[in-house]
Amino acid sequence: MTDLPPANTLDRLTMEGGFTLEELVNRATLVELCAGVAELFSVPLRLFNGSGALVVDTHPSPRLHQYFGTQSGGRRILRDIVESVKALNPTSGMAISAVCPSSSRFLVAPVIYDTRRLARCVLGPFVPSELEQVPPALFQIDPGLEAGRLTELWRELPRMTDANANACVRHLTKTLELVLFSGHRALLASNMHLASTQESYRELEEKNANLSLAYERLKELDRLKSNFLATVSHELRTPLTSIIGYSEMLSAGIAGELTTEQLDFVNTIHEKGEQLLELIKGLLDLTKLESGTLNVRMSEVDMTALLEDVVATLTPTARRKEVELTASSEPGLLPVWGDAPRLRQVFVNLTENAVKFTPAGGSVRLTAAVVMELLEDDEDGPAVVLKGLKRPMVEVRVADTGIGIPPEERNKVFDAFYQVDSSSTREAGGTGLGLSIVRRLVDSHSGLVWIEGNQPNGTVFCVKLPCKKGSFSG
Amino acid sequence: MQLDFSARELTIKLVYYGPALSGKTTNLQALHDASAPDATGRLMTLETKDDRTLFFDLLPLVFQGTHGLSVRIKVFTVPGQVIHASTRRLVLQGADGVAFIGDSRESETDANAESFRDLRENLKQNGLNLKQMPLVIQFNKRDLPGVRTEDEIADLAAQGREPVYLGVATKGEGVVDTFVGLLHSTWQALDLKHELTKKFGFQTGPFFEEVLSKFGRNERIKDVLTRRVGGAREAAR
C-alpha cells in the first residue's frame, strides 16, 4: 500500500519529519550555542548530525590524546575510544563511554525533535571530579610514553561530576530542542508563505485567463456590432434618399398642386426624413470613427472664423429659444492643426447641445484662447519636461447657463446613446450620438475634451486642440 | 496519511476547519493542555501580531499504538479569515479527517454555512470528496448568550450524517471528545481503506484506551461516542 506522494514540501516538513538539523538551524548558530555551553562548563563538546557528520567541535583534542598519538600503543587506545563513542547511539536518555585508561569519559545523548533524532551530542573527555590519583593503567599504554609527561597532561584534563555532565547535556539538548522548534516554525512559515503566494498566483492566473477570454469575445462582439451598424446604416440611407427626394418633388408641386393640408403632410414627411438621415449619418460617422476608417485631412484652421460660422449657423435656433449666443476669440489666435469640416461638426454639436439645454433668457458663450501645454509623450521623454518646453494649444470653451451635468455623469455623457436623463431628451430631442462623435473626433485630432461646471449653473464643454507642429515657444 | 513501514509508524493528518474566530486555535490549545506531556509536542502557531491565525497551527501527538505500530497525529487548524483561501486549500491537502468548529450563536449561522461551503469547495479543489471525508462537527461557545438550544441542535443533527459535539473550548469542554470522536471516524475510514487492523494486527479498542488515558480519561471509546449528538447513521456504518 503506497500513498500518493506528498503534494508539496509542507507535507514533508510537517507529516514526515523529513528535515535535517542544518535545514532547521544554521551551522553558525549551532557552533555558537555549543561553544557557549562548553565554555560555561569548561568541557569539550561535539555535535554530529543525523547522518553522523561532525557539525560542531568546540575544542581541539586534549594534549594528553595528542601525546597518545605519538606512540603505537597510544594510537590503539585512541582508536578504541572513537569506536566506543561511535557505538554509543542512545535513542533516548544518555550513555557514558569510559574505555580510556586515563579514566576520562564521554557522555553521549541524542537531540530529539518531533520524535526524530536529528543529532547526537558528545560531551568530553572529562575526568570524574572525585578522582585525585592518576590511574595506574595510564602508564601501561605504551613504554614510549613518559610517565612524568603523562601525569602532567592528565592533570590538564577537565574535571566534572557525572551529575554535572548530565545537567550540562540535558541543558544543551533542551536548548537545542527549543532552537530547532523555532527553526522549524520559521522554515514552515516561509515555505507556507511561498506556497500560499504561488497558490494565489495560480488562482489569479486562472482568473486572468478567463477574463482575457471574455474580453476577446466581447471585442469580437463589438466588432460585429460595428459592422452590423455600418451595413444597416448604409442600407437605410438608400431608400431614405428616395423618400426625401420624392417628398421634396411633391412639395415643389412637380406632381401637381397640393392642398395646404397635403403640403403640410408632405413637408412633415420631408422634415422627418431629413432628421432620420442626420441620425443615420451620425451612426455611420460613429462606426467609421470606431473602426478608424474615417479620413481626416489636416490643415491650418482659423478657429475665430470657424466659431463665428458656427454661431451664424445656430443663431436662428438660438433666437427661437430666446437664448443669447456669442463667440469671442483672443486677438492673434494661433491656427489649429485639424480638419475644418470635422472641427465645425464638433462645435456645431456642442453649441447645438448647449442651446438645447439652456432655458429661455439664458446664454451660450463660445470663447477661444491659446494655452501653453507642457509637452509629454514626446520622443525626448522626461528630458523635455526638464527643459520646460511647451507647445501652444487652443482651448475653446462652450459655456451655457442650462441645467448642468452632475460631476459623476460627466464622463458617461461621451458614451454612445447615453443620456443623463432620458425624459429631458424626449423634451429636447436628440439621438445621444452627438457627444460620442465629438469625443472621437477630438481624439482623432490628438485633442482633449472634458466638462466643467458653470457658475452659478450650467455646463462648460472644454475642447483643447493642438496648434500646428513647429509653432513652439520656449 | 503517511505510513513508514521500516519505522512501523503511521502519521495521520487531521484538520480543524471553521469560520473566523470560531475557536479552532483555542481547541488545539485546550487539547494541548489536556494531554500528557509524553504524548504531545509543542503547539506550533503561525499567527499575526493580533493573534489571528496566519497560516496554520500545528499540534503533534504521538501514541504507542499496538503491535509495534506507533501512531503520530498532526492536528492542523486553518486560518478562518476569508482572505486566506489559498492557505486553507494548502492546509487541507492530504487531510484524513476534518473537525468543523462552528459558532453556536444563531447570529453566526450564515458564517458557519459559508465556511462549510468553502470547506466543500476547497476539498473538491484538492480532489477530495466531502462525502467520503471523515467529519465531525463541534458547536463551540455553548456558554455564550444567543446560542441555539441543545434540543434544536439535536434535532438538526439527527437529520445529518455527521456526529456533533457541544463544546466550550475556552474551558476545555468537549474538546477531547471532539478530537477522539474525529480520530475514531478517521481511524475507521483509514482501516477500511488500508486494512490496518488486518495487516498489522492493530487493535482499535486498546489504542483508543491509550489515547483516552493520555488525556486523563479512564473510559472507553464507546463512552465518548455516546456523548455525541446525532451521527446515528455514521455510527451504523
Interface residues (C-beta under 8 A of the other chain):
Chain A: M1 D3 L4 P6 A7 N8 L10 D11 T14 M15 E16 D114 T115 F181 H184 R185 L188 A189 M192 H193 A195 S196 E199 S200 E203
Chain B: M1 Q2 L3 D4 T11 K13 G41 R42 M44 L46 L54 F55 F56 L58 P60 V62 R72 K74 F76 H84 A85 S86 T87 R89 L90 Q93 G94 H194 E195 K199
